């Protein structure tokens, strides 16, 4: 690649991953690839632009190497030419992320989502090397700024440096600071992708061109509708829809986001959410009750439209 021309507009869903009971599998839960394929197909059929396997929501860090690779293969096989597959290739060091990127390329992914080094709190030079080394694979890279989990903040200043890497074409912005959308666009040619579901409307209005999303796992059609309304300039209508379902979207920014979104998927129907693998345990009774209430409130509003 020689320039930033890879289009990441639309709703790309960081997919949940279904498990099934299997005493021989890690923690007694095996990946349910058939249900995962059905879920990916449903998202594409409901207008989503693409699929993001092996993100945090896909519990990549709880998977075996074999499972992690097969998830990408299933996503690619299912989506085909109907959309994009942006595979998570996160790793503790660049050598691990680079290997996952090589496998993603071999298996037909269109691009990769890449956190800074995980677990280890890297400095700027180490972050730049991390992205430079993964860029050697040749796939478009969406950098992922999640300073809450990685303790590394891809600030606008650091993104100026990362944007010099031709393969780095976009940033999934999850800092919670909507002011950054315009600043990143002013200072770089990177596409800014909304990363926090409960800051979606604000991010899109400020110039984010896409949404790498969690809650569309449960509400794919409505998620695409919000995105399309904003892109068409119908801000009042988009805000009204967003305002009435954003309460459940807020779980995307909480510690129990994986469990919450999986539960919402089960409540909304159409796909299977199910259990999470360790270290993620079940929701507390209080959190489960609140997720149920927020999800049912959103569904009630949507049914009344």
Secondary structure as UniProt FT lines:
FT   STRAND          10..14
FT   STRAND          19..21
FT   TURN            23..24
FT   HELIX           26..28
FT   STRAND          29..31
FT   HELIX           33..45
FT   TURN            46..47
FT   STRAND          50..52
FT   TURN            53..54
FT   HELIX           56..58
FT   HELIX           60..62
FT   HELIX           65..79
FT   HELIX           80..82
FT   STRAND          84..88
FT   HELIX           94..106
FT   TURN            107..108
FT   STRAND          111..115
FT   HELIX           124..135
FT   TURN            136..137
FT   STRAND          140..145
FT   HELIX           147..150
FT   HELIX           156..162
FT   TURN            163..164
FT   TURN            166..167
FT   STRAND          168..173
FT   HELIX           179..187
FT   STRAND          191..194
FT   HELIX           197..199
FT   HELIX           200..205
FT   TURN            206..207
FT   STRAND          210..213
FT   HELIX           215..217
FT   HELIX           220..231
FT   TURN            232..233
FT   HELIX           235..249
FT   HELIX           250..253
FT   TURN            255..256
FT   HELIX           257..268
FT   TURN            278..279
FT   HELIX           285..304
//
